[in-house]
Amino acid sequence: MMEPNINVDLITTEPVDLLTRNGVTVEVLRLDKLHPVISGNKWFKLRFYVQEALKKGFTSLVTFGGAYSNHIVATAAACAAAGLKSTGIIRGEAPKVYSHTLKTAASFGMELIFISREAYRQKQVPPELSEGCYFVPEGGYGEKGAEGAATIPYDKSAFDIICCAVGTGTMLAGLINSKLPSANILGFSVLKNNLSIEAEAENLIKNSVGNVHINHQFHFGGYAKYQTGLIRFMNELFGKTGVPTDFVYTAKLFYGVNELIGQGHFKPGTRLLLVHSGGLQGNLSLRKGTLIF
């Protein structure tokens, strides 16, 4: 299998002094350093889908996402590296001006097909794609995605609780599947009232290795929504630690952990690891100057 220039040795674990207090230590797993396009957890969730598509002799891969989807642009780049054609079924009507995400995906050769939001909710597939294509669910959700997320590398003996942002629940499930029995995984949902996510994640968990724990308090209004307090926190975090976050996923994770530490949610001596799942390209949708990085 041809792979992008993925070097897991670039992944580092760094202390986050801004969050470390009340006897709780915090470090961040810098998956955002993995690749300039297939950033963060995206490659891990995609790798076994791409591998299976090639193994089964498919020449084209199809997936779903929005106009600012990290998954869409990562899939386009991964397929280009593997020699696969790619198609993105995009939610909503074609915009007059493509987002940076869509431009980048198209630059990797991805065909973009726009369908109505209603058709997208029903995951309707255009007739011309009904046969001969390998399909990957939105966000990489599925057993292959969780299997790949389980290969995210970190020192499992060094941390008591691993925290991550939750969209589809795929990474959360993979982390649960690969954790040590003594460790806990805590997810932070970035969607509002997405209470079905626990069950969706549980569907991907093997052998009852752990329970699903998801915090729903820090979504800031819902998916891709934010408030001035979140932007202020992102800038403060970067200014004091040099760690960039995105307002869709990772900023909500870091903010939520910071709040829970302040509330005494974690026992003194707890060692936390925050998984930086990448997705920084999402910040390009913000007005220039909003962020200091």
C-alpha positions as CSV (number, residue, x, y, z in Angstrom):
1,M,0.0,0.0,0.0
2,M,1.3,3.4,-0.9
3,E,1.1,5.8,2.1
4,P,1.5,9.6,2.4
5,N,4.7,10.8,4.0
6,I,3.5,9.8,7.5
7,N,6.1,9.7,10.2
8,V,4.8,8.8,13.6
9,D,8.2,9.7,15.1
10,L,7.0,13.3,14.6
11,I,4.3,12.7,17.2
12,T,5.4,14.2,20.6
13,T,3.8,14.4,24.0
14,E,4.2,17.9,25.6
15,P,3.2,19.3,29.0
16,V,0.5,21.9,29.1
17,D,1.5,24.1,32.0
18,L,-1.5,26.4,31.6
19,L,-3.8,23.6,32.5
20,T,-1.6,21.8,35.1
21,R,-2.8,22.7,38.6
22,N,-4.7,21.4,41.6
23,G,-2.4,18.4,41.7
24,V,-3.4,17.3,38.1
25,T,-0.8,17.1,35.4
26,V,-1.7,17.6,31.7
27,E,0.1,16.7,28.6
28,V,-1.0,16.9,24.9
29,L,-0.4,14.3,22.2
30,R,0.6,16.4,19.2
31,L,-1.1,14.4,16.4
32,D,-1.4,17.8,14.6
33,K,2.3,17.5,13.8
34,L,1.8,14.3,11.8
35,H,1.1,15.6,8.3
36,P,0.3,19.1,6.8
37,V,-2.9,17.8,5.2
38,I,-3.8,14.4,6.7
39,S,-3.5,15.9,10.1
40,G,-4.2,14.5,13.6
41,N,-6.4,11.4,13.9
42,K,-7.5,11.5,10.3
43,W,-4.8,9.2,8.9
44,F,-5.4,6.7,11.7
45,K,-9.1,6.5,11.0
46,L,-8.6,6.3,7.2
47,R,-5.6,3.9,6.9
48,F,-7.5,0.6,7.1
49,Y,-10.3,1.7,4.8
50,V,-7.8,2.7,2.2
51,Q,-5.9,-0.6,2.7
52,E,-9.1,-2.6,2.3
53,A,-10.1,-0.7,-0.8
54,L,-6.8,-1.5,-2.5
55,K,-6.9,-5.1,-1.3
56,K,-10.3,-5.7,-2.8
57,G,-9.3,-4.2,-6.1
58,F,-11.3,-1.0,-6.0
59,T,-10.0,2.0,-7.9
60,S,-12.3,4.6,-6.5
61,L,-13.2,5.6,-3.0
62,V,-16.3,7.7,-2.0
63,T,-17.0,9.4,1.3
64,F,-19.2,12.1,2.8
65,G,-18.7,15.5,4.4
66,G,-19.4,19.2,4.6
67,A,-17.7,22.1,2.9
68,Y,-15.2,22.5,5.8
69,S,-14.8,18.8,6.6
70,N,-11.3,17.7,7.8
71,H,-12.3,14.2,6.8
72,I,-13.0,15.3,3.1
73,V,-9.6,16.9,2.6
74,A,-7.7,14.2,4.4
75,T,-9.4,11.5,2.3
76,A,-8.6,13.3,-0.9
77,A,-4.9,13.4,0.1
78,A,-4.7,9.8,1.3
79,C,-6.4,8.5,-1.9
80,A,-4.0,10.5,-4.1
81,A,-1.0,9.0,-2.3
82,A,-2.5,5.5,-2.6
83,G,-3.3,5.8,-6.3
84,L,-7.1,5.8,-5.7
85,K,-9.6,8.0,-7.3
86,S,-11.7,9.8,-4.8
87,T,-15.2,11.4,-4.7
88,G,-16.6,13.6,-2.0
89,I,-20.4,13.8,-1.6
90,I,-20.8,17.2,-0.1
91,R,-23.7,18.4,2.1
92,G,-25.6,21.4,0.6
93,E,-25.6,23.2,-2.7
94,A,-22.4,24.0,-4.6
95,P,-21.1,27.4,-3.3
96,K,-20.2,30.2,-5.7
97,V,-16.8,30.3,-4.0
98,Y,-15.2,27.1,-2.7
99,S,-14.0,26.9,0.8
100,H,-10.2,26.3,1.4
101,T,-11.2,22.7,2.3
102,L,-12.9,22.1,-1.0
103,K,-10.2,23.8,-3.0
104,T,-7.6,21.6,-1.3
105,A,-9.6,18.4,-1.8
106,A,-10.1,19.2,-5.5
107,S,-6.3,19.9,-5.8
108,F,-5.7,16.3,-4.8
109,G,-8.1,15.1,-7.6
110,M,-11.2,14.6,-5.6
111,E,-14.4,14.9,-7.6
112,L,-17.0,16.9,-5.6
113,I,-20.6,16.1,-5.9
114,F,-23.1,18.4,-4.0
115,I,-26.4,17.2,-2.8
116,S,-29.2,18.8,-0.8
117,R,-29.1,18.7,2.9
118,E,-32.2,16.5,3.0
119,A,-30.6,14.0,0.6
120,Y,-27.4,14.2,2.6
121,R,-29.3,13.3,5.8
122,Q,-30.6,10.2,4.1
123,K,-27.1,9.5,2.7
124,Q,-28.5,9.3,-0.8
125,V,-25.9,8.1,-3.3
126,P,-25.9,9.5,-6.9
127,P,-26.8,6.6,-9.3
128,E,-23.4,6.9,-11.1
129,L,-21.6,6.0,-7.8
130,S,-23.8,3.0,-6.8
131,E,-21.5,0.4,-8.2
132,G,-17.8,-0.2,-8.3
133,C,-16.8,2.2,-5.6
134,Y,-15.6,1.7,-2.1
135,F,-17.6,3.7,0.4
136,V,-16.2,5.2,3.7
137,P,-18.8,6.6,6.1
138,E,-18.7,10.3,7.2
139,G,-15.9,11.0,9.5
140,G,-14.5,7.5,9.0
141,Y,-17.1,6.1,11.4
142,G,-17.0,2.3,11.5
143,E,-15.0,-0.8,12.6
144,K,-12.1,0.0,10.2
145,G,-12.0,3.6,11.5
146,A,-12.0,2.5,15.1
147,E,-9.4,-0.2,14.3
148,G,-7.1,2.5,12.9
149,A,-7.7,4.9,15.8
150,A,-6.6,2.1,18.1
151,T,-3.1,2.4,16.6
152,I,-2.7,6.0,17.7
153,P,0.7,5.8,19.5
154,Y,1.3,7.0,23.1
155,D,2.9,5.7,26.3
156,K,-0.1,3.9,27.7
157,S,1.5,3.4,31.1
158,A,2.2,7.2,31.6
159,F,-1.5,8.4,31.9
160,D,-4.6,7.7,34.0
161,I,-7.1,9.4,31.8
162,I,-7.0,10.0,28.0
163,C,-9.2,12.9,26.8
164,C,-10.4,13.5,23.3
165,A,-12.9,15.6,21.3
166,V,-15.9,13.6,20.0
167,G,-17.6,14.0,16.7
168,T,-18.6,10.5,15.4
169,G,-17.2,8.6,18.3
170,T,-14.8,6.7,16.1
171,M,-11.6,7.8,17.8
172,L,-13.1,7.5,21.2
173,A,-14.0,3.9,20.5
174,G,-10.5,3.1,19.1
175,L,-8.9,4.6,22.2
176,I,-11.1,2.5,24.5
177,N,-10.3,-0.6,22.5
178,S,-6.5,-0.1,22.9
179,K,-6.3,1.3,26.4
180,L,-4.8,-0.4,29.5
181,P,-7.4,-1.8,31.9
182,S,-6.3,0.7,34.6
183,A,-6.9,3.8,32.3
184,N,-10.1,5.7,31.5
185,I,-11.1,7.5,28.3
186,L,-13.1,10.7,28.5
187,G,-14.7,12.2,25.5
188,F,-15.9,15.8,25.0
189,S,-18.8,16.1,22.5
190,V,-18.6,19.0,20.0
191,L,-22.2,18.6,19.0
192,K,-25.2,19.9,20.9
193,N,-27.7,17.4,22.3
194,N,-26.0,14.5,20.4
195,L,-27.0,12.0,23.0
196,S,-27.0,9.1,20.6
197,I,-23.2,9.3,20.4
198,E,-22.7,7.0,23.4
199,A,-24.6,4.2,21.6
200,E,-22.8,4.9,18.3
201,A,-19.4,4.6,20.0
202,E,-20.4,1.5,22.0
203,N,-21.2,-0.2,18.7
204,L,-17.5,0.0,17.8
205,I,-16.1,-1.2,21.2
206,K,-14.9,-4.8,21.4
207,N,-14.9,-7.3,24.2
208,S,-16.3,-4.9,26.8
209,V,-12.9,-3.4,27.4
210,G,-14.3,-0.1,28.8
211,N,-17.3,2.1,29.2
212,V,-18.1,5.2,27.2
213,H,-17.8,8.4,29.1
214,I,-18.7,11.6,27.2
215,N,-19.1,15.1,28.6
216,H,-21.8,17.2,26.8
217,Q,-21.2,20.5,28.6
218,F,-18.7,22.3,26.3
219,H,-20.1,22.3,22.8
220,F,-20.5,26.1,22.7
221,G,-23.8,26.0,20.9
222,G,-23.1,23.0,18.6
223,Y,-21.0,21.8,15.8
224,A,-18.7,24.5,14.4
225,K,-20.3,27.0,16.8
226,Y,-18.2,29.1,19.1
227,Q,-18.4,32.1,21.4
228,T,-15.9,34.9,22.2
229,G,-14.8,33.1,25.4
230,L,-13.6,30.1,23.4
231,I,-11.6,32.3,21.0
232,R,-10.1,34.2,23.9
233,F,-9.1,30.8,25.5
234,M,-7.6,29.6,22.2
235,N,-5.4,32.7,22.0
236,E,-4.4,32.5,25.6
237,L,-3.5,28.8,25.3
238,F,-1.4,29.4,22.2
239,G,0.3,32.5,23.7
240,K,1.4,30.6,26.8
241,T,2.0,27.1,25.5
242,G,2.5,27.4,21.7
243,V,-0.2,24.8,21.2
244,P,-2.7,25.8,18.4
245,T,-6.2,24.5,18.5
246,D,-9.2,24.6,16.2
247,F,-12.6,26.0,17.3
248,V,-14.6,23.0,16.0
249,Y,-12.9,20.2,18.0
250,T,-9.7,20.6,20.0
251,A,-10.4,24.0,21.6
252,K,-13.6,22.7,23.1
253,L,-11.6,19.7,24.4
254,F,-8.9,21.9,26.0
255,Y,-11.5,24.3,27.4
256,G,-13.6,21.6,28.9
257,V,-10.6,19.9,30.6
258,N,-9.5,23.3,32.0
259,E,-12.9,23.9,33.5
260,L,-13.2,20.5,35.0
261,I,-9.7,20.8,36.6
262,G,-10.8,24.1,38.1
263,Q,-13.9,22.5,39.5
264,G,-11.9,19.7,41.2
265,H,-13.4,17.0,38.9
266,F,-10.1,15.1,38.8
267,K,-8.3,13.8,41.9
268,P,-4.9,15.2,42.8
269,G,-2.2,13.1,41.2
270,T,-4.2,12.3,38.1
271,R,-2.2,12.3,34.9
272,L,-4.2,13.5,31.9
273,L,-3.4,13.1,28.2
274,L,-5.2,15.3,25.7
275,V,-5.3,13.9,22.2
276,H,-4.8,16.8,19.7
277,S,-6.7,15.5,16.7
278,G,-5.5,18.1,14.3
279,G,-8.2,19.8,12.1
280,L,-6.5,23.2,12.2
281,Q,-7.5,24.0,8.7
282,G,-11.0,24.6,10.0
283,N,-9.8,27.9,11.5
284,L,-9.4,29.3,8.0
285,S,-13.2,29.9,8.0
286,L,-12.7,32.5,10.7
287,R,-12.2,36.2,10.0
288,K,-8.5,37.1,9.5
289,G,-7.1,38.4,12.7
290,T,-9.5,36.5,15.0
291,L,-6.7,34.2,16.2
292,I,-3.1,35.1,16.9
293,F,-1.7,32.0,15.2
